[in-house]
């Protein structure tokens, strides 16, 4: 008992020691919910309340389930073979159970699991005369998933979608027709999708008393993580598992409900005490993740929430030592905002913060382009989480092909492919691949449209620097940008949407693009003078709350008044910033300094530089090198000894590209040395004296660094 309770705070202890029966743990961000869940299971098993093999813990991601199993093993609960606690996702648990019960409930009828429903939805769309474009099929698949998660059958879809004001990709009646055809195709081929796993498992337990009896004899204690995200279908399965019993512990935070578009609903968490009047209720509010400064801002963000969910808000209490105050900044344009973020990231890295502990979070994936570019120019590695890099996205690849085909035409009027006419030509070329005049319906179609529109806006941005830019020049620039973006997949800054960031945390977080129409997103705002969608606005507020609570120490919030450099400043900061920006902050008054738009130029040919390696070398890759080979070898030998003394990989000291740049530029003093990208204040202090001595031809003795 003592070991299970060791290190727990009073509220976590209360949750662990709560008696068997219904328990609801309201756990705020960073309050140690996984620790609490696993220690509660260890307590129940260790004190003989339940056997480890009789516990079923479910969560929403394989990563979370794996972490739970790992912690349980560390606590000595069960083992990896027999009597271990079953910690799985809803779908993984249902698949295992359905495979076991199917023969006795259904009989000798084979079935197959659809890993992806895309092809079947495409066939259903084709049968019903609905668009079979990639985005249309993805949106239709999402609608079918939402309907099944919400326990809505095809016959009722149109009525329910209209009643709930669903943002459907096509008319609700057409979605219903595709949904019906999809189910018929699956039935004819004895195929089940992932939602069917839950439906059929629930039905097996509801309709077969023998299956229900066997299951309920095996599993007697249930734990549900992230309970605010359960769907009606998942709740139906949970009810079938329970079979009227109440040995259930749920853990969640309604203020982190951000997946309602998938059918997730916090009402089951909100109604838990009503459903189980005798349930124990524990609130975890001690935040061990973030500094008090970050916690205070998070409380301010969610403190302005409205509606029923707001009534369950948790007031977090920071437990870490104080840190820097969150910063707010307003910029003239997005390129300036991205460049400033890259500069701050460079400083953090130079000050010792690992690049892997830094994240840039945005509302939609189309926003990543400016930050990929800024980080590339600064020589900072990055990785895009939950999506592809801008130039790797299918719609951008298709767009570039369309632009190349346009450039090859011989019927364009003189001047139609350059200067003021270029944007019009680009829009026309991208129309066939999805760039419509207005933003379309459907999440996938809207995402594609936003990405293509970013390409048009990038063209407008480039024209500011080069007013006579031609289509051929644009394609060359896009090719250079694409070629420069090959970041490593590890030890890089994370670029991610706010949805993709859920469940993760970093030492430093940059929340960017905080403008009206982006956060909150445009389709949550009233159109044509109509009222805003209050429920959607509140979910957007919760997205911001999730973003804020991802930061452990450093937090920066920013927005830009214009999309393009020199563009009209028509944007205004997000309504969620009201009351958050300190009165003495520069952002509360006027924009931050404007970004200098002129790029560094090649010291050999004078052309603008683009890409990590050219920026570091100070010359185009094609231009001749004047590297001092002997100096380069001395630098490499010194680096090997230094890395060995520090017990770190050699690239942590300096990369080959940095050594090449030093051997080419041969800096004579500290100021010249810091002009090489990748050499900031921290590396200058640790390695600068040695490097400059080597440049002068002096011998350097490597000693163990006391740091």
Secondary structure, DSSP 4 states (H G I P E B T S, - for coil): -HHHHTT--HHHHHHHHPPSS-EEEEE-TTS-HHHHHHHHHHHHHHTTSS-GGGEEEEES-HHHHHHHHHHHHHTT-S-SSSS--EEEEHHHHHHHHHHHHHHHHT-S---EE-S--HHHHHHHHHHTT----HHHHHHHHHHHHHHHHTT--HHHHHHHHHHTT---SS-HHHHHHHHHHHHHHHHHTTEE-HHHHHHHHHHHHHH-HHHHHHHHHH--EEEESSGGG-BHHHHHHHHHHHTT---EEEEE-GGG---GGGTB-THHHHTHHHHSTT-EEEEE-EESSS-HHHHHHHHHHHHT--STGGGG----EE-SPP-PPPEEEEESSHHHHHHHHHHHHHHHHHTT--GGGEEEEESSGGGHHHHHHHHHHTT--EEEESS--GGGSHHHHHHHHHHHHHHT-S-PPTTTTBGGGHHHHHHHHHHTTT--SSPPSSHHHHHHHHHHHHHHHHHHHHHHH-TT-BHHHHHHHHHHHHHH----SSSSEEEEETTTTTT--EEEEEE---BTBBTTBGGGS-STTPPP-HHHHHHHHHHHHHHHTTEEEEEEEEEES-SSTT------B-GGGTTTS-TTSGGGTSPPPPPP-PPPB-TTT-PBP-SHHHHHHTS-TTSPP---HHHHHHHHHHHHHHHHHHTS-HHHH--HHHHHHHHHH---SHHHHTTSTT--HHHHHHHHHHHHHHHTT----------
